[in-house]
Amino acid sequence: MPFMTNAPDFDARLDRLAEVAVRVGLGLRPGQELVMTAPLDALPLARRITAQAYKAGASVVTTLLADDQATLARFEHGHDDAFDKAAAWLYEGMAQAYRSGAARLAISGDDPSLLAGQDPDKVARANRARSKAYMPALEQIANFATNWTIVSAANPAWARTVFPDLPEDQAVARLWDAIFAASRVDGPDPVGAWAAHNRALSDRTATLNARRFAALHFRGPGTDLTVGLADDHEWCGGATTAKNGIVCNANIPTEEVFTTPHRLRVQGHVSATKPLSYQGTLIDGIAVRFEEGRIVEASARTGGNVLAKVIDTDEGARRLGEVALVPASSPISASGLLFCNTLYDENAASHIALGQAYSKCFRDGGAGLSEQDLAARGANRSLIHIDWMIGSAEVDVDGVTPEGRPEPLMRRGEWVD
């Protein structure tokens, strides 16, 4: 059964989170369909989002529920050849829904260590099969063909990971508190708070777009990395206008500004500043080296075997599809929590993403650019898109001009204004 907290204002805050998901996250348009995915523990939030969607004029809301125990059953009892298969019919159906104008909403909140005890080869094979089957839907999402968003819901397994020293009920309540705070639903006017936050992020992207840097240079403990930026790249952050004309916030919460690297122009070494929770495996202590845009060496203190298989997914998995800047003083970082959830941890630190690039991050929103055009500008293509954190209060970032002159952007993790 989904876990509920007894905090007196819990229902009110959960309702506000659902409202923010629909009004701010999706900007749902009257008459639009909604496809939602959610873990079973998130059912109370999913039901509230469904109600808010219908209040906003949704025509049909379709919710697909995932079950951690069913996922484990596959790895414990499935035949070996089953791990190279995925429900392609389901993902093609989702892609068709997005092509037809449906909005997409995902509720995250998986157990970060669900598959920690499973055969990493089977995990990698299952992830690759799913990524390949999901590609038609991922293309619609990564290209912002439709409006989409991700929010989170607490559950006992995730809460125990974040608060291992607390009794389970207290851990879940604390995690919900953190989710509500990060999602800006604690105040009396969450929608207004998001409008102000989006204006601040828009101002930051405008400044970066005006400076037209050719590259970013990250320096810190274990890191000396130059990330060349794609030709005609554009910085994005906060509210985004999807290609269907609807303004959405793809991540609730979000603190980042981001753009597209050039897949051939990344050079140097970098160490992760936070663990990466990926498909039920916690990968900690990531360290990689790039040459001409490609990872040529990779290691991790834990989960290294999974990392090795991830970057072998395809050629693009060893190259970057995103680079994002986040101040070390962001509210999520200031909470002092390690969420072991990428949606949150990526908004506590500057980060890079292996794999698929966002075509949105080009001048004029990438309008009219073919796959060949995007590739010519340096955009990466892959079955995966995996963010991992490389920023902290010990990391400096310079913007590098087309003439090769460094200009300070961040010092000790904070913006230089």
KETOR-353682 format. One record per residue (C-alpha): residue in one letter; residue number from 1; x negated, y, z. Coordinates in steps of 0.25 Angstrom, whole numbers. Layout:
BEGIN
[A NUM [X Y Z]]
...
# end
This chain:
BEGIN
[M 1 [0 0 0]]
[P 2 [-5 14 -3]]
[F 3 [-11 21 10]]
[M 4 [-4 33 15]]
[T 5 [-9 43 26]]
[N 6 [-1 48 37]]
[A 7 [-6 62 37]]
[P 8 [6 71 39]]
[D 9 [3 80 26]]
[F 10 [-2 68 18]]
[D 11 [11 67 9]]
[A 12 [11 82 6]]
[R 13 [-4 82 2]]
[L 14 [-2 69 -7]]
[D 15 [10 76 -14]]
[R 16 [1 88 -16]]
[L 17 [-10 79 -22]]
[A 18 [0 73 -31]]
[E 19 [5 87 -35]]
[V 20 [-9 91 -38]]
[A 21 [-12 79 -46]]
[V 22 [0 82 -55]]
[R 23 [0 97 -56]]
[V 24 [-15 100 -55]]
[G 25 [-21 87 -59]]
[L 26 [-12 83 -71]]
[G 27 [-5 96 -74]]
[L 28 [6 86 -78]]
[R 29 [15 91 -89]]
[P 30 [30 89 -89]]
[G 31 [34 77 -98]]
[Q 32 [20 71 -97]]
[E 33 [17 57 -93]]
[L 34 [7 53 -82]]
[V 35 [-1 41 -81]]
[M 36 [-7 39 -67]]
[T 37 [-16 28 -61]]
[A 38 [-18 26 -46]]
[P 39 [-23 16 -36]]
[L 40 [-12 9 -28]]
[D 41 [-16 17 -15]]
[A 42 [-13 30 -23]]
[L 43 [2 26 -25]]
[P 44 [7 37 -15]]
[L 45 [-1 48 -23]]
[A 46 [3 42 -36]]
[R 47 [18 42 -32]]
[R 48 [17 57 -29]]
[I 49 [9 60 -41]]
[T 50 [20 53 -49]]
[A 51 [31 62 -42]]
[Q 52 [23 75 -45]]
[A 53 [21 71 -59]]
[Y 54 [36 69 -61]]
[K 55 [39 82 -54]]
[A 56 [29 88 -65]]
[G 57 [37 82 -76]]
[A 58 [30 69 -79]]
[S 59 [38 61 -89]]
[V 60 [32 47 -84]]
[V 61 [22 44 -73]]
[T 62 [15 30 -75]]
[T 63 [6 26 -63]]
[L 64 [-4 14 -64]]
[L 65 [-9 9 -51]]
[A 66 [-22 2 -48]]
[D 67 [-24 -8 -37]]
[D 68 [-38 -10 -31]]
[Q 69 [-35 -24 -26]]
[A 70 [-31 -28 -40]]
[T 71 [-44 -23 -45]]
[L 72 [-52 -31 -35]]
[A 73 [-44 -43 -39]]
[R 74 [-49 -42 -53]]
[F 75 [-63 -42 -49]]
[E 76 [-61 -53 -39]]
[H 77 [-53 -63 -47]]
[G 78 [-54 -58 -62]]
[H 79 [-60 -67 -72]]
[D 80 [-74 -62 -77]]
[D 81 [-69 -58 -91]]
[A 82 [-58 -50 -85]]
[F 83 [-68 -39 -82]]
[D 84 [-70 -35 -96]]
[K 85 [-55 -31 -98]]
[A 86 [-46 -19 -95]]
[A 87 [-32 -15 -97]]
[A 88 [-34 -8 -110]]
[W 89 [-19 -8 -113]]
[L 90 [-17 0 -100]]
[Y 91 [-28 11 -103]]
[E 92 [-24 12 -117]]
[G 93 [-10 15 -112]]
[M 94 [-15 25 -103]]
[A 95 [-23 32 -114]]
[Q 96 [-10 32 -123]]
[A 97 [-3 38 -112]]
[Y 98 [-13 49 -111]]
[R 99 [-13 51 -126]]
[S 100 [2 53 -126]]
[G 101 [0 64 -115]]
[A 102 [1 57 -102]]
[A 103 [-6 63 -90]]
[R 104 [-16 54 -82]]
[L 105 [-18 54 -67]]
[A 106 [-27 45 -59]]
[I 107 [-27 43 -44]]
[S 108 [-40 38 -40]]
[G 109 [-44 32 -26]]
[D 110 [-50 18 -29]]
[D 111 [-58 10 -18]]
[P 112 [-72 15 -21]]
[S 113 [-78 1 -18]]
[L 114 [-67 -8 -23]]
[L 115 [-76 -16 -33]]
[A 116 [-89 -14 -25]]
[G 117 [-89 -30 -22]]
[Q 118 [-86 -34 -36]]
[D 119 [-95 -38 -47]]
[P 120 [-101 -26 -54]]
[D 121 [-101 -32 -67]]
[K 122 [-86 -35 -67]]
[V 123 [-84 -21 -62]]
[A 124 [-92 -15 -73]]
[R 125 [-85 -24 -84]]
[A 126 [-71 -20 -78]]
[N 127 [-74 -5 -78]]
[R 128 [-80 -6 -92]]
[A 129 [-68 -13 -97]]
[R 130 [-58 -3 -91]]
[S 131 [-67 9 -96]]
[K 132 [-66 4 -110]]
[A 133 [-51 1 -109]]
[Y 134 [-49 15 -102]]
[M 135 [-56 23 -113]]
[P 136 [-44 27 -121]]
[A 137 [-38 33 -108]]
[L 138 [-51 39 -103]]
[E 139 [-53 46 -116]]
[Q 140 [-40 53 -115]]
[I 141 [-43 57 -100]]
[A 142 [-58 61 -103]]
[N 143 [-53 69 -115]]
[F 144 [-42 76 -106]]
[A 145 [-32 72 -117]]
[T 146 [-22 72 -106]]
[N 147 [-21 78 -92]]
[W 148 [-26 69 -81]]
[T 149 [-31 69 -67]]
[I 150 [-36 61 -55]]
[V 151 [-32 62 -41]]
[S 152 [-36 52 -29]]
[A 153 [-28 45 -18]]
[A 154 [-35 39 -5]]
[N 155 [-34 24 -2]]
[P 156 [-40 16 9]]
[A 157 [-52 10 2]]
[W 158 [-56 24 -4]]
[A 159 [-54 30 10]]
[R 160 [-63 20 17]]
[T 161 [-74 23 7]]
[V 162 [-74 38 10]]
[F 163 [-71 36 25]]
[P 164 [-77 23 29]]
[D 165 [-77 27 44]]
[L 166 [-63 30 46]]
[P 167 [-51 21 48]]
[E 168 [-44 18 35]]
[D 169 [-31 27 37]]
[Q 170 [-40 39 41]]
[A 171 [-49 37 29]]
[V 172 [-38 37 20]]
[A 173 [-32 49 26]]
[R 174 [-46 56 26]]
[L 175 [-47 53 11]]
[W 176 [-33 58 8]]
[D 177 [-37 71 15]]
[A 178 [-50 72 6]]
[I 179 [-42 69 -7]]
[F 180 [-31 80 -3]]
[A 181 [-42 90 0]]
[A 182 [-50 88 -12]]
[S 183 [-38 88 -21]]
[R 184 [-34 102 -15]]
[V 185 [-20 97 -10]]
[D 186 [-22 101 5]]
[G 187 [-18 116 3]]
[P 188 [-4 122 1]]
[D 189 [-6 124 -14]]
[P 190 [-14 113 -21]]
[V 191 [-11 117 -35]]
[G 192 [-15 131 -32]]
[A 193 [-28 126 -26]]
[W 194 [-31 118 -38]]
[A 195 [-28 130 -47]]
[A 196 [-39 138 -40]]
[H 197 [-49 127 -40]]
[N 198 [-47 125 -55]]
[R 199 [-50 140 -57]]
[A 200 [-63 138 -50]]
[L 201 [-67 126 -58]]
[S 202 [-63 133 -71]]
[D 203 [-72 145 -67]]
[R 204 [-83 136 -65]]
[T 205 [-81 129 -78]]
[A 206 [-80 142 -85]]
[T 207 [-94 146 -80]]
[L 208 [-101 134 -84]]
[N 209 [-95 134 -98]]
[A 210 [-100 148 -100]]
[R 211 [-114 144 -96]]
[R 212 [-115 133 -107]]
[F 213 [-125 125 -100]]
[A 214 [-132 114 -108]]
[A 215 [-135 105 -97]]
[L 216 [-134 103 -81]]
[H 217 [-146 100 -73]]
[F 218 [-144 92 -60]]
[R 219 [-155 92 -49]]
[G 220 [-155 85 -35]]
[P 221 [-159 73 -28]]
[G 222 [-161 62 -38]]
[T 223 [-155 71 -49]]
[D 224 [-162 78 -60]]
[L 225 [-152 78 -72]]
[T 226 [-149 86 -84]]
[V 227 [-135 85 -90]]
[G 228 [-134 90 -104]]
[L 229 [-120 96 -107]]
[A 230 [-112 92 -119]]
[D 231 [-112 102 -131]]
[D 232 [-100 111 -130]]
[H 233 [-97 106 -116]]
[E 234 [-87 113 -107]]
[W 235 [-86 113 -92]]
[C 236 [-72 108 -86]]
[G 237 [-67 108 -72]]
[G 238 [-54 108 -64]]
[A 239 [-42 110 -73]]
[T 240 [-43 105 -87]]
[T 241 [-34 106 -99]]
[A 242 [-32 93 -105]]
[K 243 [-30 91 -120]]
[N 244 [-15 90 -118]]
[G 245 [-15 105 -113]]
[I 246 [-12 101 -98]]
[V 247 [-21 107 -87]]
[C 248 [-26 96 -77]]
[N 249 [-36 93 -67]]
[A 250 [-42 80 -70]]
[N 251 [-48 78 -56]]
[I 252 [-41 80 -43]]
[P 253 [-50 85 -36]]
[T 254 [-60 91 -45]]
[E 255 [-72 101 -41]]
[E 256 [-80 98 -54]]
[V 257 [-84 106 -67]]
[F 258 [-88 96 -78]]
[T 259 [-93 95 -92]]
[T 260 [-98 85 -102]]
[P 261 [-113 81 -103]]
[H 262 [-120 78 -116]]
[R 263 [-122 63 -116]]
[L 264 [-136 64 -121]]
[R 265 [-141 76 -113]]
[V 266 [-142 70 -99]]
[Q 267 [-156 68 -93]]
[G 268 [-162 65 -79]]
[H 269 [-158 58 -67]]
[V 270 [-147 59 -57]]
[S 271 [-142 53 -44]]
[A 272 [-128 52 -39]]
[T 273 [-124 60 -27]]
[K 274 [-112 52 -23]]
[P 275 [-108 38 -25]]
[L 276 [-99 34 -37]]
[S 277 [-87 26 -35]]
[Y 278 [-84 19 -48]]
[Q 279 [-73 8 -50]]
[G 280 [-74 3 -36]]
[T 281 [-89 3 -35]]
[L 282 [-97 13 -27]]
[I 283 [-110 17 -35]]
[D 284 [-120 25 -26]]
[G 285 [-133 31 -28]]
[I 286 [-132 33 -43]]
[A 287 [-145 37 -50]]
[V 288 [-147 38 -65]]
[R 289 [-156 44 -75]]
[F 290 [-152 49 -89]]
[E 291 [-160 51 -102]]
[E 292 [-154 58 -114]]
[G 293 [-140 57 -107]]
[R 294 [-140 42 -104]]
[I 295 [-142 35 -91]]
[V 296 [-155 27 -92]]
[E 297 [-157 23 -77]]
[A 298 [-146 21 -67]]
[S 299 [-145 16 -52]]
[A 300 [-137 16 -40]]
[R 301 [-139 12 -25]]
[T 302 [-125 5 -25]]
[G 303 [-117 1 -37]]
[G 304 [-128 2 -47]]
[N 305 [-124 -11 -54]]
[V 306 [-110 -4 -57]]
[L 307 [-117 9 -61]]
[A 308 [-125 1 -71]]
[K 309 [-113 -6 -77]]
[V 310 [-106 8 -78]]
[I 311 [-116 15 -86]]
[D 312 [-117 3 -95]]
[T 313 [-102 4 -99]]
[D 314 [-106 11 -112]]
[E 315 [-116 20 -118]]
[G 316 [-109 32 -113]]
[A 317 [-108 27 -98]]
[R 318 [-123 31 -97]]
[R 319 [-120 45 -101]]
[L 320 [-113 57 -95]]
[G 321 [-99 62 -98]]
[E 322 [-98 73 -87]]
[V 323 [-105 82 -78]]
[A 324 [-98 89 -67]]
[L 325 [-102 100 -57]]
[V 326 [-97 100 -43]]
[P 327 [-102 109 -31]]
[A 328 [-107 101 -19]]
[S 329 [-97 110 -11]]
[S 330 [-85 105 -18]]
[P 331 [-73 101 -8]]
[I 332 [-75 87 -11]]
[S 333 [-90 88 -8]]
[A 334 [-87 96 4]]
[S 335 [-78 85 10]]
[G 336 [-91 77 12]]
[L 337 [-84 65 7]]
[L 338 [-89 54 -2]]
[F 339 [-76 50 -9]]
[C 340 [-82 38 -17]]
[N 341 [-72 43 -28]]
[T 342 [-77 50 -40]]
[L 343 [-65 59 -41]]
[Y 344 [-69 65 -28]]
[D 345 [-84 63 -27]]
[E 346 [-86 69 -41]]
[N 347 [-80 82 -36]]
[A 348 [-90 83 -25]]
[A 349 [-102 83 -33]]
[S 350 [-107 86 -47]]
[H 351 [-107 74 -56]]
[I 352 [-109 67 -69]]
[A 353 [-100 56 -76]]
[L 354 [-105 45 -84]]
[G 355 [-97 42 -97]]
[Q 356 [-86 48 -104]]
[A 357 [-86 63 -107]]
[Y 358 [-74 73 -106]]
[S 359 [-71 79 -119]]
[K 360 [-64 90 -112]]
[C 361 [-78 96 -108]]
[F 362 [-81 102 -121]]
[R 363 [-77 116 -126]]
[D 364 [-63 118 -129]]
[G 365 [-60 105 -121]]
[G 366 [-66 96 -132]]
[A 367 [-54 99 -141]]
[G 368 [-55 92 -154]]
[L 369 [-68 85 -151]]
[S 370 [-69 71 -157]]
[E 371 [-77 60 -150]]
[Q 372 [-88 63 -160]]
[D 373 [-88 78 -156]]
[L 374 [-89 75 -142]]
[A 375 [-100 66 -144]]
[A 376 [-108 76 -152]]
[R 377 [-106 86 -140]]
[G 378 [-112 76 -131]]
[A 379 [-100 70 -124]]
[N 380 [-101 56 -119]]
[R 381 [-92 44 -121]]
[S 382 [-90 32 -112]]
[L 383 [-80 22 -106]]
[I 384 [-83 28 -92]]
[H 385 [-83 41 -85]]
[I 386 [-89 40 -71]]
[D 387 [-93 53 -63]]
[W 388 [-104 52 -52]]
[M 389 [-109 63 -43]]
[I 390 [-123 69 -44]]
[G 391 [-121 83 -37]]
[S 392 [-123 87 -23]]
[A 393 [-128 98 -14]]
[E 394 [-142 94 -18]]
[V 395 [-140 95 -33]]
[D 396 [-143 107 -42]]
[V 397 [-137 109 -55]]
[D 398 [-142 118 -66]]
[G 399 [-135 122 -79]]
[V 400 [-145 121 -91]]
[T 401 [-143 132 -102]]
[P 402 [-144 128 -117]]
[E 403 [-158 134 -116]]
[G 404 [-162 125 -105]]
[R 405 [-162 135 -94]]
[P 406 [-156 130 -80]]
[E 407 [-146 138 -73]]
[P 408 [-142 135 -59]]
[L 409 [-127 129 -58]]
[M 410 [-128 122 -44]]
[R 411 [-137 122 -33]]
[R 412 [-136 112 -22]]
[G 413 [-123 108 -28]]
[E 414 [-116 122 -28]]
[W 415 [-113 131 -39]]
[V 416 [-123 142 -42]]
[D 417 [-113 154 -46]]
# end
